[in-house]
Amino acid sequence: MACSWRDWEQVSFLRRSRPTRTLNRARTLIREMDNEIENRDDGRQRLYSDTLLSHFRNPRNYGSLPSPDIAYEEFNPLCGDRIRIELKISDNRIAAARFVGDGCAISIAAASLLTELILGADIDKGEAISGEELVSSLKSDIKPSRMKCALLPLEAFRSCLRISTASGSERDSK
């Protein structure tokens, strides 16, 4: 079944009207669209890899830390993605990393994957994680127009590291 713009309009309408009766229809339409993305029989490459879909559907380390040492929120005004990275630091290592946010599949999956990559890492080596490493870990062909979505969590993480470095130098000078 080919999904058209009319299908998206129908899902949008169903979400606004009589939620109890129409919710099942909306879920069915969304499931059909997901199946179309996943099961391409015509030889075309799938839009998203299994890794990206897995991290989007079941994000790892999603939620807030009870008392984070460092937190930073990054926002992409072009698409509306918003990702907040929270870190707990112990012995100059990242003891816990969580994220909260709203965004597209690429930004949520990238944030989930990034938190797995940085857990247990040394704060000083955190800057070594490159955008290329994060994007290649998603195992999807990310288009240049969507690269900002994939790198948004990394920008938030790097801002956390700058805050950590700045607060560490203030403590050292006292």
Phi and psi in degrees as GROMACS dihedral restraints (atoms count N, CA, C in turn):
[ dihedral_restraints ]
;  ai    aj    ak    al  type     phi  dphi    fc
    3     4     5     6     1   -84.0    20    10
    4     5     6     7     1   132.0    20    10
    6     7     8     9     1   -95.5    20    10
    7     8     9    10     1   129.7    20    10
    9    10    11    12     1  -113.4    20    10
   10    11    12    13     1   177.4    20    10
   12    13    14    15     1   -61.6    20    10
   13    14    15    16     1   -32.7    20    10
   15    16    17    18     1   -61.1    20    10
   16    17    18    19     1   -36.6    20    10
   18    19    20    21     1   -62.8    20    10
   19    20    21    22     1   -42.1    20    10
   21    22    23    24     1   -65.8    20    10
   22    23    24    25     1   -39.6    20    10
   24    25    26    27     1   -62.7    20    10
   25    26    27    28     1   -38.7    20    10
   27    28    29    30     1   -65.9    20    10
   28    29    30    31     1   -41.7    20    10
   30    31    32    33     1   -62.8    20    10
   31    32    33    34     1   -43.2    20    10
   33    34    35    36     1   -61.6    20    10
   34    35    36    37     1   -44.4    20    10
   36    37    38    39     1   -63.1    20    10
   37    38    39    40     1   -42.5    20    10
   39    40    41    42     1   -64.5    20    10
   40    41    42    43     1   -33.0    20    10
   42    43    44    45     1   -68.9    20    10
   43    44    45    46     1   -28.5    20    10
   45    46    47    48     1   -87.5    20    10
   46    47    48    49     1   -23.4    20    10
   48    49    50    51     1  -109.2    20    10
   49    50    51    52     1   156.5    20    10
   51    52    53    54     1    11.1    20    10
   52    53    54    55     1    81.9    20    10
   54    55    56    57     1   -60.7    20    10
   55    56    57    58     1   -36.4    20    10
   57    58    59    60     1   -66.6    20    10
   58    59    60    61     1   -48.5    20    10
   60    61    62    63     1   -77.7    20    10
   61    62    63    64     1   -32.7    20    10
   63    64    65    66     1   -99.5    20    10
   64    65    66    67     1    -6.9    20    10
   66    67    68    69     1   -62.0    20    10
   67    68    69    70     1   -40.7    20    10
   69    70    71    72     1   -62.5    20    10
   70    71    72    73     1   -39.6    20    10
   72    73    74    75     1   -64.4    20    10
   73    74    75    76     1   -41.3    20    10
   75    76    77    78     1   -63.2    20    10
   76    77    78    79     1   -43.1    20    10
   78    79    80    81     1   -63.3    20    10
   79    80    81    82     1   -39.2    20    10
   81    82    83    84     1   -63.0    20    10
   82    83    84    85     1   -44.8    20    10
   84    85    86    87     1   -62.4    20    10
   85    86    87    88     1   -43.3    20    10
   87    88    89    90     1   -64.3    20    10
   88    89    90    91     1   -41.8    20    10
   90    91    92    93     1   -61.0    20    10
   91    92    93    94     1   -41.5    20    10
   93    94    95    96     1   -64.0    20    10
   94    95    96    97     1   -39.3    20    10
   96    97    98    99     1   -66.4    20    10
   97    98    99   100     1   -41.4    20    10
   99   100   101   102     1   -60.8    20    10
  100   101   102   103     1   -43.9    20    10
  102   103   104   105     1   -62.3    20    10
  103   104   105   106     1   -37.9    20    10
  105   106   107   108     1   -64.3    20    10
  106   107   108   109     1   -40.3    20    10
  108   109   110   111     1   -65.3    20    10
  109   110   111   112     1   -41.7    20    10
  111   112   113   114     1   -78.5    20    10
  112   113   114   115     1   -38.9    20    10
  114   115   116   117     1  -108.8    20    10
  115   116   117   118     1    78.1    20    10
  117   118   119   120     1   -90.2    20    10
  118   119   120   121     1   117.7    20    10
  120   121   122   123     1   -95.8    20    10
  121   122   123   124     1    -5.3    20    10
  123   124   125   126     1   -94.1    20    10
  124   125   126   127     1    11.5    20    10
  126   127   128   129     1    86.6    20    10
  127   128   129   130     1    -6.1    20    10
  129   130   131   132     1   -72.0    20    10
  130   131   132   133     1   152.5    20    10
  132   133   134   135     1   -70.6    20    10
  133   134   135   136     1   141.4    20    10
  135   136   137   138     1   -65.1    20    10
  136   137   138   139     1   151.5    20    10
  138   139   140   141     1   -66.6    20    10
  139   140   141   142     1   -43.7    20    10
  141   142   143   144     1  -126.3    20    10
  142   143   144   145     1   147.9    20    10
  144   145   146   147     1   -79.0    20    10
  145   146   147   148     1   167.3    20    10
  147   148   149   150     1   -62.3    20    10
  148   149   150   151     1   -37.2    20    10
  150   151   152   153     1   -61.9    20    10
  151   152   153   154     1   -48.7    20    10
  153   154   155   156     1   -63.6    20    10
  154   155   156   157     1   -44.9    20    10
  156   157   158   159     1   -64.0    20    10
  157   158   159   160     1   -38.6    20    10
  159   160   161   162     1   -63.5    20    10
  160   161   162   163     1   -45.5    20    10
  162   163   164   165     1   -70.6    20    10
  163   164   165   166     1   -27.8    20    10
  165   166   167   168     1   -76.0    20    10
  166   167   168   169     1   -45.4    20    10
  168   169   170   171     1   -74.4    20    10
  169   170   171   172     1   -33.6    20    10
  171   172   173   174     1  -130.5    20    10
  172   173   174   175     1    74.3    20    10
  174   175   176   177     1   -64.4    20    10
  175   176   177   178     1   134.7    20    10
  177   178   179   180     1   -85.9    20    10
  178   179   180   181     1   145.2    20    10
  180   181   182   183     1    59.9    20    10
  181   182   183   184     1    33.8    20    10
  183   184   185   186     1   -86.7    20    10
  184   185   186   187     1   134.5    20    10
  186   187   188   189     1   127.8    20    10
  187   188   189   190     1   175.6    20    10
  189   190   191   192     1   -96.1    20    10
  190   191   192   193     1   148.6    20    10
  192   193   194   195     1   -81.6    20    10
  193   194   195   196     1   146.5    20    10
  195   196   197   198     1   -59.4    20    10
  196   197   198   199     1   -44.0    20    10
  198   199   200   201     1  -145.9    20    10
  199   200   201   202     1    83.0    20    10
  201   202   203   204     1   -70.7    20    10
  202   203   204   205     1   146.7    20    10
  204   205   206   207     1   -76.7    20    10
  205   206   207   208     1   -36.4    20    10
  207   208   209   210     1  -137.9    20    10
  208   209   210   211     1   138.9    20    10
  210   211   212   213     1  -146.1    20    10
  211   212   213   214     1   141.7    20    10
  213   214   215   216     1  -149.5    20    10
  214   215   216   217     1   138.2    20    10
  216   217   218   219     1  -113.7    20    10
  217   218   219   220     1   132.7    20    10
  219   220   221   222     1  -117.4    20    10
  220   221   222   223     1   144.1    20    10
  222   223   224   225     1  -132.1    20    10
  223   224   225   226     1   136.2    20    10
  225   226   227   228     1  -107.5    20    10
  226   227   228   229     1   105.2    20    10
  228   229   230   231     1   -68.8    20    10
  229   230   231   232     1   -19.4    20    10
  231   232   233   234     1   -69.9    20    10
  232   233   234   235     1   -39.4    20    10
  234   235   236   237     1  -117.9    20    10
  235   236   237   238     1    -9.3    20    10
  237   238   239   240     1    88.9    20    10
  238   239   240   241     1     6.8    20    10
  240   241   242   243     1   -69.2    20    10
  241   242   243   244     1   141.0    20    10
  243   244   245   246     1  -139.4    20    10
  244   245   246   247     1   120.9    20    10
  246   247   248   249     1  -128.0    20    10
  247   248   249   250     1   131.6    20    10
  249   250   251   252     1  -117.0    20    10
  250   251   252   253     1   123.4    20    10
  252   253   254   255     1  -103.4    20    10
  253   254   255   256     1   132.5    20    10
  255   256   257   258     1  -123.8    20    10
  256   257   258   259     1   133.8    20    10
  258   259   260   261     1  -125.8    20    10
  259   260   261   262     1   145.7    20    10
  261   262   263   264     1  -116.1    20    10
  262   263   264   265     1   122.6    20    10
  264   265   266   267     1  -107.0    20    10
  265   266   267   268     1   133.7    20    10
  267   268   269   270     1  -142.6    20    10
  268   269   270   271     1   124.4    20    10
  270   271   272   273     1    53.4    20    10
  271   272   273   274     1    45.3    20    10
  273   274   275   276     1    61.6    20    10
  274   275   276   277     1    21.8    20    10
  276   277   278   279     1  -124.4    20    10
  277   278   279   280     1   156.7    20    10
  279   280   281   282     1   -84.2    20    10
  280   281   282   283     1   103.5    20    10
  282   283   284   285     1   -79.5    20    10
  283   284   285   286     1   -33.9    20    10
  285   286   287   288     1  -149.0    20    10
  286   287   288   289     1   143.3    20    10
  288   289   290   291     1  -140.1    20    10
  289   290   291   292     1   129.8    20    10
  291   292   293   294     1  -135.7    20    10
  292   293   294   295     1   161.0    20    10
  294   295   296   297     1  -139.5    20    10
  295   296   297   298     1   153.4    20    10
  297   298   299   300     1  -136.7    20    10
  298   299   300   301     1   142.9    20    10
  300   301   302   303     1   169.9    20    10
  301   302   303   304     1   169.9    20    10
  303   304   305   306     1  -121.0    20    10
  304   305   306   307     1   135.2    20    10
  306   307   308   309     1  -178.3    20    10
  307   308   309   310     1  -174.4    20    10
  309   310   311   312     1   -75.9    20    10
  310   311   312   313     1   174.5    20    10
  312   313   314   315     1   -58.9    20    10
  313   314   315   316     1   -39.0    20    10
  315   316   317   318     1   -67.1    20    10
  316   317   318   319     1   -45.4    20    10
  318   319   320   321     1   -69.5    20    10
  319   320   321   322     1   -38.3    20    10
  321   322   323   324     1   -66.8    20    10
  322   323   324   325     1   -44.6    20    10
  324   325   326   327     1   -64.6    20    10
  325   326   327   328     1   -39.8    20    10
  327   328   329   330     1   -65.3    20    10
  328   329   330   331     1   -40.0    20    10
  330   331   332   333     1   -65.1    20    10
  331   332   333   334     1   -42.3    20    10
  333   334   335   336     1   -62.0    20    10
  334   335   336   337     1   -46.5    20    10
  336   337   338   339     1   -66.6    20    10
  337   338   339   340     1   -39.0    20    10
  339   340   341   342     1   -62.1    20    10
  340   341   342   343     1   -42.7    20    10
  342   343   344   345     1   -62.6    20    10
  343   344   345   346     1   -33.8    20    10
  345   346   347   348     1   -69.0    20    10
  346   347   348   349     1   -36.9    20    10
  348   349   350   351     1   -68.6    20    10
  349   350   351   352     1   -34.2    20    10
  351   352   353   354     1   -93.2    20    10
  352   353   354   355     1   -14.7    20    10
  354   355   356   357     1   -58.8    20    10
  355   356   357   358     1   126.7    20    10
  357   358   359   360     1    82.6    20    10
  358   359   360   361     1    -3.9    20    10
  360   361   362   363     1   -77.0    20    10
  361   362   363   364     1   152.9    20    10
  363   364   365   366     1   -71.8    20    10
  364   365   366   367     1   138.3    20    10
  366   367   368   369     1   -56.9    20    10
  367   368   369   370     1   -40.8    20    10
  369   370   371   372     1   -66.8    20    10
  370   371   372   373     1   -28.0    20    10
  372   373   374   375     1   -92.0    20    10
  373   374   375   376     1    -2.1    20    10
  375   376   377   378     1   -63.2    20    10
  376   377   378   379     1   -33.1    20    10
  378   379   380   381     1   -66.9    20    10
  379   380   381   382     1   -18.0    20    10
  381   382   383   384     1   -72.5    20    10
  382   383   384   385     1   -16.6    20    10
  384   385   386   387     1   -71.0    20    10
  385   386   387   388     1   119.6    20    10
  387   388   389   390     1   -97.4    20    10
  388   389   390   391     1   162.8    20    10
  390   391   392   393     1   -62.6    20    10
  391   392   393   394     1   -37.6    20    10
  393   394   395   396     1   -63.3    20    10
  394   395   396   397     1   -39.3    20    10
  396   397   398   399     1   -65.1    20    10
  397   398   399   400     1   -43.0    20    10
  399   400   401   402     1   -65.7    20    10
  400   401   402   403     1   -45.8    20    10
  402   403   404   405     1   -65.5    20    10
  403   404   405   406     1   -41.2    20    10
  405   406   407   408     1   -68.3    20    10
  406   407   408   409     1   -28.9    20    10
  408   409   410   411     1   -67.8    20    10
  409   410   411   412     1   -24.8    20    10
  411   412   413   414     1   -72.5    20    10
  412   413   414   415     1   -20.3    20    10
  414   415   416   417     1    56.9    20    10
  415   416   417   418     1    37.6    20    10
  417   418   419   420     1  -131.2    20    10
  418   419   420   421     1   157.4    20    10
  420   421   422   423     1   -86.5    20    10
  421   422   423   424     1    95.0    20    10
  423   424   425   426     1   -85.6    20    10
  424   425   426   427     1   123.2    20    10
  426   427   428   429     1   -71.0    20    10
  427   428   429   430     1   152.4    20    10
  429   430   431   432     1   -56.1    20    10
  430   431   432   433     1   -33.8    20    10
  432   433   434   435     1   -69.4    20    10
  433   434   435   436     1   -18.9    20    10
  435   436   437   438     1  -105.5    20    10
  436   437   438   439     1     3.0    20    10
  438   439   440   441     1   -62.8    20    10
  439   440   441   442     1   -34.5    20    10
  441   442   443   444     1   -61.5    20    10
  442   443   444   445     1   -36.0    20    10
  444   445   446   447     1   -63.9    20    10
  445   446   447   448     1   -42.7    20    10
  447   448   449   450     1   -70.8    20    10
  448   449   450   451     1   -31.0    20    10
  450   451   452   453     1   -95.1    20    10
  451   452   453   454     1    -5.3    20    10
  453   454   455   456     1   -58.0    20    10
  454   455   456   457     1   -46.8    20    10
  456   457   458   459     1   -62.5    20    10
  457   458   459   460     1   -35.7    20    10
  459   460   461   462     1   -66.4    20    10
  460   461   462   463     1   -38.2    20    10
  462   463   464   465     1   -63.0    20    10
  463   464   465   466     1   -42.1    20    10
  465   466   467   468     1   -64.1    20    10
  466   467   468   469     1   -40.9    20    10
  468   469   470   471     1   -63.8    20    10
  469   470   471   472     1   -44.1    20    10
  471   472   473   474     1   -64.5    20    10
  472   473   474   475     1   -34.9    20    10
  474   475   476   477     1   -65.7    20    10
  475   476   477   478     1   -37.9    20    10
  477   478   479   480     1   -59.5    20    10
  478   479   480   481     1   -43.1    20    10
  480   481   482   483     1   -65.0    20    10
  481   482   483   484     1   -38.1    20    10
  483   484   485   486     1   -64.8    20    10
  484   485   486   487     1   -39.7    20    10
  486   487   488   489     1   -63.6    20    10
  487   488   489   490     1   -42.8    20    10
  489   490   491   492     1   -62.9    20    10
  490   491   492   493     1   -43.2    20    10
  492   493   494   495     1   -65.8    20    10
  493   494   495   496     1   -42.1    20    10
  495   496   497   498     1   -65.2    20    10
  496   497   498   499     1   -43.6    20    10
  498   499   500   501     1   -71.0    20    10
  499   500   501   502     1   -31.0    20    10
  501   502   503   504     1   -68.1    20    10
  502   503   504   505     1   -38.8    20    10
  504   505   506   507     1   -71.6    20    10
  505   506   507   508     1   -31.2    20    10
  507   508   509   510     1   -66.6    20    10
  508   509   510   511     1   -41.2    20    10
  510   511   512   513     1   -65.3    20    10
  511   512   513   514     1   -37.9    20    10
  513   514   515   516     1   -67.7    20    10
  514   515   516   517     1   -31.8    20    10
  516   517   518   519     1   -79.7    20    10
  517   518   519   520     1   -15.5    20    10
